[in-house]
Amino acid sequence: MRIQDIAKKLRDNIQKVIVGKDEVIDLTLTAVLCEGHVLLEDVPGIGKTTLARALAASLGCAFRRLQFTPDLLPSDVTGLSWFNQKTQEFEFRPGPVMSQVLLADEINRATPRTQSALLEAMQERQITVDGITRPLPRPFLVLATENPVELEGTFPLPEAQLDRFLLRIVIGYPNQAEENMILERFKQADPLLDLRAVTTPKELLAAQVERRKVRVELSLRDYIVRIARATRETGELELGASPRGTMALYQACQAWAGIQGREYILPDDVKRLALPVLCHRMIVSPQAQLHGRSAQEMIKDIIANVPVPVES
């Protein structure tokens, strides 16, 4: 499959910079194939920004990085119209969002007003400035990072924004062998500086079209729907997965299967992707929090209790 070939080229290229973390890379590529957005959440120094930059360099797409700060304005994201005194006309100056890959670094440090400037772009692939709507270049992907441990000077992402991220990925610490390899790889120079693109936007768009052809049997489609609906029916959750979340799980399973070289999805694909796709879309009730319950535990319980379709 073309999907598997492109994914292998991208994975091999990214691994020139990122040591280990094969599953994290594959999850990121899953989002790319769905033209979905990724929220990279972990403590500082894990490699969130490095992963985002390595992916952007490998894709060969127009890349912009935006450092989110409390004083950032919505116009700093979308762009603005300014008056050109020479031509005596207003001209549009595009912001960083007018790119193909946008790295929103520490997105939770910006105010809710600035965060909301990304809502239209992430969902509709367009921006509206001064009443004029402008389409964004395709493919369009937001890679956002946030630090979950620092609370001072941060603003929690609203549910409407979280729901627009296809996946939330936690990278995690490297093991001892991987950490030694990191020191070895970076002792001479930063390999990210020499990273070159291994695909083109045209090839990527073609792979995204092919992803839609990955077969999903009716029983597996129903399995995805039952898992999503189960998050809305449990009393331990104040907010369950939205229909957008159901669609995200469906698409992510197609992309994951394509990366593995299959033309069909399996129940194991659904089980594997339910956590990164659904957890950030759910709100745990206060009573469940008092009992130490987390969204991850609830997803695991739902997966254990929803009957898996079997071949007749």
C-alpha positions as a printed Julia matrix, in Angstrom:
312×3 Matrix{Float64}:
   0.0     0.0    0.0
   1.11    3.56  -0.7
   0.17    4.44   2.87
   2.61    1.94   4.33
   5.41    3.06   2.0
   4.98    6.74   2.87
   4.65    5.95   6.58
   7.87    3.92   6.52
   9.81    6.71   4.81
   8.51    9.25   7.31
   9.15    6.99  10.31
  12.72    6.2    9.24
  13.44    9.88   8.67
  11.98   11.02  11.99
  13.93    8.31  13.81
  17.15    9.99  12.69
  16.26   12.55  15.36
  13.84   10.84  17.76
  15.29    7.82  19.56
  12.83    4.96  20.09
   9.17    5.98  20.51
   8.02    3.95  17.47
   4.43    3.92  18.7
   4.4     7.67  19.34
   5.69    8.29  15.81
   3.08    5.94  14.31
   0.32    7.71  16.24
   1.52   11.04  14.9
   1.56    9.65  11.36
  -1.97    8.35  11.95
  -3.1    11.92  12.56
  -1.24   13.14   9.46
  -3.02   10.58   7.27
  -6.37   11.73   8.67
  -5.39   15.4    8.28
  -6.13   15.61  11.98
  -4.49   17.67  14.69
  -2.26   16.41  17.49
  -1.95   17.53  21.1
   1.45   16.51  22.5
   1.22   16.6   26.28
   4.09   15.81  28.63
   6.64   17.32  30.98
   9.38   19.64  29.64
  12.42   18.18  27.93
  10.77   14.99  26.64
  11.03   15.97  22.95
   7.58   17.3   22.07
   8.84   20.26  20.04
  11.63   18.18  18.48
   9.11   15.57  17.31
   6.9    18.27  15.78
   9.83   19.91  13.97
  11.15   16.56  12.72
   7.73   15.67  11.33
   7.35   19.03   9.6
  10.82   18.77   8.06
  10.06   15.25   6.81
   6.76   16.19   5.18
   8.16   18.92   2.95
   5.25   21.18   3.83
   5.23   24.9    4.63
   6.02   25.09   8.35
   5.49   27.86  10.89
   6.11   27.87  14.61
   4.15   30.07  17.0
   5.17   30.43  20.64
   1.99   30.95  22.64
   2.28   33.52  25.45
  -0.29   35.33  27.64
   0.1    38.57  25.62
  -0.45   36.89  22.24
  -3.39   38.35  20.29
  -5.77   36.55  17.89
  -4.4    38.66  15.03
  -0.93   37.29  15.82
  -2.34   33.88  14.87
  -4.64   34.6   11.93
  -3.07   37.76  10.48
  -4.53   41.24  10.03
  -5.47   43.88   7.52
  -3.23   46.95   7.5
  -3.45   50.21   5.6
  -0.76   50.67   2.97
  -0.15   54.4    2.74
   1.57   54.07  -0.63
  -1.34   52.33  -2.35
  -3.99   53.88  -0.09
  -5.57   50.46   0.29
  -5.94   47.84   3.0
  -3.78   44.76   2.54
  -3.94   41.43   4.32
  -0.82   40.29   6.14
  -1.17   36.53   6.76
  -0.38   35.09  10.18
   1.41   31.85  11.02
  -1.82   29.86  10.63
  -1.57   30.37   6.86
   0.8    27.42   6.57
   0.51   23.65   6.14
   2.07   22.57   9.43
   1.61   24.89  12.42
   3.48   24.18  15.63
   1.5    25.78  18.45
   4.12   25.61  21.18
   2.76   25.67  24.76
  -0.73   26.4   23.52
  -2.18   26.55  27.03
  -0.13   29.67  27.85
  -2.31   31.84  25.6
  -5.58   33.38  26.77
  -8.89   31.71  25.8
  -9.53   34.54  23.34
  -6.33   33.74  21.46
  -6.87   29.99  21.69
 -10.27   30.43  20.06
  -8.59   31.98  17.02
  -7.63   28.43  16.01
 -11.13   26.93  16.24
 -12.29   27.82  12.73
  -8.92   26.91  11.22
  -8.78   23.5   12.89
 -12.3    22.45  11.95
 -13.1    24.21   8.68
  -9.6    24.76   7.28
 -10.27   28.46   6.8
  -9.97   31.77   8.65
 -12.19   34.82   8.67
 -10.57   38.23   9.15
 -12.52   41.48   8.78
 -15.47   39.59   7.3
 -13.39   37.96   4.55
 -12.97   34.19   4.6
  -9.72   32.77   3.33
  -9.08   29.02   2.8
  -5.96   27.49   4.32
  -3.45   25.54   2.21
  -3.87   21.77   2.19
  -2.84   19.62   3.88
  -3.24   21.57   7.12
  -2.08   20.19  10.46
  -1.79   21.73  13.92
   0.79   20.19  16.25
   0.2    21.68  19.69
   2.29   21.09  22.79
   1.39   21.7   26.41
   2.97   21.09  29.79
   0.51   19.4   32.2
   2.42   20.12  35.42
   2.82   23.93  35.39
  -0.39   25.66  36.42
   0.77   29.24  36.93
   0.39   31.36  33.82
  -1.6    28.73  31.91
  -5.2    28.57  30.7
  -6.86   25.13  30.38
  -7.98   24.34  26.86
 -11.8    24.48  26.52
 -13.72   21.37  25.57
 -14.54   22.78  22.12
 -10.82   23.1   21.38
  -9.84   19.73  22.82
 -12.52   18.05  20.72
 -10.83   19.33  17.57
  -7.65   17.41  18.27
  -7.75   13.97  16.68
  -5.23   12.55  19.17
  -3.65   13.44  22.47
  -0.24   11.78  22.74
   1.85   11.37  25.87
   5.47   10.74  24.88
   6.93    9.48  28.16
  10.52    9.2   29.36
  13.05    7.13  27.36
  14.48    3.98  28.89
  18.13    3.77  29.93
  19.4     2.43  26.59
  17.46    5.07  24.64
  18.76    7.87  26.85
  22.33    6.72  26.26
  21.63    6.66  22.53
  20.31   10.23  22.7
  23.61   11.41  24.18
  25.54    9.54  21.5
  23.42   10.92  18.65
  23.58   14.55  19.77
  27.22   14.69  20.92
  28.54   16.1   17.62
  25.63   18.09  16.18
  21.86   18.33  16.11
  20.62   15.83  13.47
  17.46   17.91  13.04
  19.48   20.56  11.2
  20.32   18.1    8.39
  16.88   16.51   8.12
  15.41   16.6    4.61
  11.89   16.03   3.29
  11.1    12.48   2.16
   7.64   13.15   0.71
   5.67   15.97  -0.87
   2.29   17.54  -0.06
   0.9    15.99  -3.26
   1.94   12.48  -2.17
   0.53   13.11   1.28
  -2.84   14.21  -0.09
  -2.95   11.07  -2.26
  -2.23    8.9    0.8
  -5.03   10.65   2.68
  -7.43    9.76  -0.13
  -6.23    6.15  -0.07
  -6.77    6.0    3.69
 -10.49    6.44   3.14
 -10.53    3.2    1.12
  -9.39    1.04   4.06
 -12.29   -1.36   4.66
 -14.33   -1.17   7.86
 -16.81   -4.03   8.26
 -20.3    -3.12   9.48
 -19.76   -5.04  12.7
 -16.59   -3.07  13.44
 -18.26    0.21  12.59
 -20.98   -0.68  15.06
 -18.3    -1.63  17.6
 -16.78    1.87  17.31
 -20.2     3.47  17.76
 -21.01    1.34  20.81
 -17.73    2.29  22.5
 -18.36    6.0   21.88
 -21.95    5.78  23.1
 -20.84    3.92  26.23
 -18.84    6.98  27.29
 -22.08    9.01  27.3
 -24.08    6.47  29.26
 -21.82    5.95  32.27
 -22.63    7.97  35.37
 -18.94    8.5   36.09
 -18.55   10.93  33.22
 -20.09   14.39  32.98
 -19.2    14.56  29.29
 -18.66   11.64  26.95
 -17.23   11.43  23.44
 -18.97   13.52  20.8
 -19.98   12.28  17.33
 -16.82   14.05  16.16
 -14.95   11.73  18.5
 -16.69    8.71  16.96
 -15.65    9.88  13.5
 -12.1    10.49  14.74
 -11.84    6.93  16.08
 -13.17    5.53  12.8
 -10.68    7.5   10.69
  -7.76    6.84  13.03
  -8.38    3.08  12.8
  -8.3     3.29   9.01
  -4.98    5.15   9.05
  -3.46    2.83  11.67
  -4.39   -0.22   9.61
  -2.9     1.37   6.48
   0.36    2.1    8.3
   0.53   -1.59   9.28
   0.05   -2.57   5.62
  -3.55   -3.78   5.92
  -6.55   -2.87   3.78
  -8.98   -3.55   6.62
  -9.21   -2.71  10.32
  -9.28   -5.14  13.25
 -10.91   -4.93  16.71
  -7.4    -4.56  18.15
  -7.0    -1.31  16.17
 -10.08    0.1   17.88
  -8.85   -1.0   21.31
  -5.41    0.48  20.73
  -6.64    3.88  19.51
  -9.59    4.41  21.87
  -7.36    5.89  24.6
  -5.5     8.56  22.57
  -8.61    9.44  20.55
 -11.29    9.6   23.24
  -9.72   10.38  26.63
  -9.2    14.12  26.1
 -12.82   14.5   24.97
 -14.24   13.29  28.29
 -14.89   15.03  31.62
 -14.81   12.87  34.74
 -17.52   13.59  37.32
 -16.43   14.99  40.71
 -17.67   11.85  42.48
 -15.52    9.62  40.25
 -12.52   11.9   40.84
 -12.97   11.53  44.6
 -12.71    7.77  44.13
  -9.49    8.2   42.17
 -11.02    7.29  38.81
  -9.48    8.65  35.62
 -10.71    8.88  32.03
  -8.08    6.33  31.0
  -9.39    3.78  33.5
 -12.95    4.32  32.32
 -12.01    3.82  28.67
 -10.27    0.57  29.6
 -13.38   -0.57  31.5
 -15.61    0.28  28.55
 -13.36   -1.64  26.15
 -13.44   -4.62  28.51
 -17.25   -4.57  28.76
 -18.35   -3.79  25.2
 -18.63   -7.1   23.3
 -16.04   -7.51  20.54
 -17.46   -8.53  17.15
 -16.38  -12.01  16.09
 -16.24  -13.57  12.66
 -19.37  -15.6   11.95
